[in-house]
Amino acid sequence: MDLQKGIVYGPVRSRRLGTSLGVNLAPPGRKLCNYNCSYCQYGWTDFPQAGTFPRPSDVIDAVDAALAEHPDVESITVAGNGEPTLHPGFAPIAEGLFHARNRRASGAKLTLLSNGSTLNRLDVVYSLQRFDKRCMKLDAGDATTFRLMNAASISFGRLVADLRSIGRLTLQSMFVRDADGVVDNTTPRALAAWLDTVDRVQPAGVDIYSLARPPARGTLLPVPPSELEDIARRVTALGIPAHVYA
């Protein structure tokens, strides 16, 4: 999938969020992420990244103008080309988006899609209160699967500890398997570890999904909806709401 070219994109129809106005905080034309997920729709991460971040004021102005044109969107979704919280001005952007939403589209939810890698930053944690839905990635329950799925720049232990410290979050979990047999977070052992981690984090809910677009690792295969529904039932048995988006 091509990178988003500007700050605002859409509105698009999202499987999870309804009519969504996307907000991209990465430098123009670049993917900016500290993960290298095997399933990423934008391809492999190019390290190191270079480029100039959009100014917070430009982000707010762009979203404000888009909301004036599309006041009936259901979600203003901060995501874009990679990890949005890596923007050094994330806190003032979150504050500005909160007020723009209240002014232009009070019925819309302000949503953050994040990999959770920056939850050790006080500015990011403080800014989370401005979001109605805080979606944090959790695709693995053990360090080996975490490395194969996400190739992250942080340890699995730190991620889980940080997720446990944040209240009112939704976990977003991608399930895939690999024609080459390398990447697979659906094995009995991987699933058991993931379920144990979900139970430890105790999120408000879990969004479960599989591939909808071509992944970075071309040999990955989608998991059938029936299997995703079975995973959701096992989450629900823990007393945690789960929804499948297939």
N, C-alpha and C positions, 0 to 999 in steps of 0.2 A: 504494500500500500504506500502511495506517495505521502511524503511528509506534509503536514499542514503548512501553508505558505505564510499565513498572517497570524494576528493575535486572536481573532474571532473566526470561528467556522460554524457552518450550519445556519439555522437549526437542522439537526438530523434526527431520525427516529432511532432511539436507543432501545435495546431489548429490556434493559433494566430501569431506565429513567424516563421513558416516554419521549416527548419532544424536547430535545436537549440542545442548548446553545453552548458550543465548546469554546474554551478559553485556553490558548496556548502561550505558556510563559517562557518557552525556549528561545534562544537566539534565532533570528530569521533563517529558515531553510536548514536548520540543524536539529539532530536528535541529541538531547542532553539527558543522560541517565547514568546512574552509578550501578545499575543492574545490566545484565546482558542476557535477557530471557530467551530461551530457546524458541518460544512461541510468538515473539514480538511481531506485530503486524508491520512495524516500521523497519524490520531487518535488524542485523547485528549492530551493536553500539560501536561507534568509531571513536576509539580512545587515542589521544585526549581530545576533548571538545574545545572548540574555539569559537569566538563570536561575541557579539554584544547583546546583552539582555535588553528586552524592551523596557522602557522606563515605566515605573508604576503608574505615573499620570497618564501615559499613553494607553496602558492596559485599561484603566478605569474609563477613559474617554471612549475607547473602542467598544467596550461592553455597554456603556451607557447609550451610545448611538444605536447599537444593535437591538437593545431592549426597547428603545423608543419605536423601532420598526417592528419588533416581534414581542409585544408585551404579554402574549399568551403562552410563552414557553413554559414547560413544566419543570425544567431543571437548567440551571446555569452551572456547567460542569467544568471545573478546573482540572485539566488533564494535559492534552497536547502531545508534543513530540518528546515524551520521556517523563522524567520525574519533576513535577511542577514546584515542589518545595525547595529545589536547589536554587531557585531564583533568590538572589541576595535581598530583594525587597519583598519577599513573600508576605511578611506581616502587614505592611501598609497596603499591599494589593488586596489581601483578605478583608481588611477594614473597608477599603473603598468599594469592593464588590458587594459587601453587605449593605452598604448605604445605597448603592446604585440599584440593587435588587429591591430594596424597600421602596424606593422612589418610583421605579419604572415597572416592576413586575412582582408585586407583593405576593402573588400566588405561587411563584416559582420557588423551588428548593435550591439552595446553594450547596453544591456537591463537590467534594474533593476526591479524586482518584489518586492514590499515592501508594508507593511500595513500602512505606513505613520506615525507611532508612534514616530519616532525619528527626525521629521522635526523641532524640537526645538533645535537640536544640530547643531552648526555652521559647524563642520567638515563634517557632512552628507550633509547639504545644499550646502556647497562649492563643494563637490565631485559630486553632481548631474550634473554639467556642463560637466562631462566626459561621460555621458550616452546619447546615441541617443534617447532612449525611456525610459521614467521614468513612470512605471505603479504603481499606488497607489490604494489600496483597498478602495472601498466605497460601502458597501452593505446595508446601512440604511440611512434614513433621519431624524431619531428621536432617542432619547436616549434609549427608551425601546427596539426598534427593534435592535439597535446597541448592547445592552447588550445580547439579546437573540441570535443574529447571531454570534457575535464576542467575547463576554466576555472579552473585552479589559482592559488593565491596565491604559488607559488614558480616559479622559472624551470625550464625543462626541463633545462638544463645542470646545475643544482645537484642536481636529482632523480637524474639518471644518476650523477653523481659520488658522491652519498651511497649509492645502491644498490650501486655497485661496491665501496664500503668495508665493506659488511656481508657476512659469510660465512653460509653455510647458510640461504639464503632461497629461498622459492618465489615466483615471479612469478605474479600472477593477471591475466589479460588478457581483456577483454571486446571482442568484435568486433561491429560494427553497421554498417548503412548507412541512408541517409535517403531517404524518398520525395521530399523536397524537394531532394535532391542537395547538402545543405550538409555534413553530418557523415558521413564514410565513411573508416574506417581499414582497408578491405580492398582499396583500389586497389593496382595493382602498385608504385607509388612508395611509398605508405604502408607496405605490407607489407615491402618491401625495407629501408626505414629502421628499422622495428621489429625485424626479424630481425638487423640489424647491431647494434642496441642490446642486444638479448638476448645476442648473442655477446660484447659488451663487458662486460656485467654478469656473465656466467657463473654463473647461479643453479643451485641444486641441482635445480630442475625448473620447469616452466611449466604452469599450469592454464589451459586455453583454454575459453572458453564464450561464449554469446550470450544474448540476452534470454530471461528466463523470466517476467518480471512487467512490467506496464505501466511505461514509462519516463517521466521528466520531460518530455522532448521527444517529444510524441505521434506525430511522423512517423517515428520510428526503426523499422527493420525488423530482425528477427533474421536471422542468417547461417545458411544450411543446414548441417546436420551434416557433409555431404560436404566442404564448403569448410573447415570447422574441422579436419577430419581431414587435409586437405591442408596446412594451416598447421602442424599438429602434426608431420607428416612432415618439413617443412622445418626445424623446430626440432630434431628428432631427428638430422637430417643434420649439425647443428652439434656433435653429441655431447652434447646436453642432453636429458634425459627430458622428455616432454610428454604431457599427458593431456587429452582432450576431455571436457567435461561438457555434454551436450546433452539 
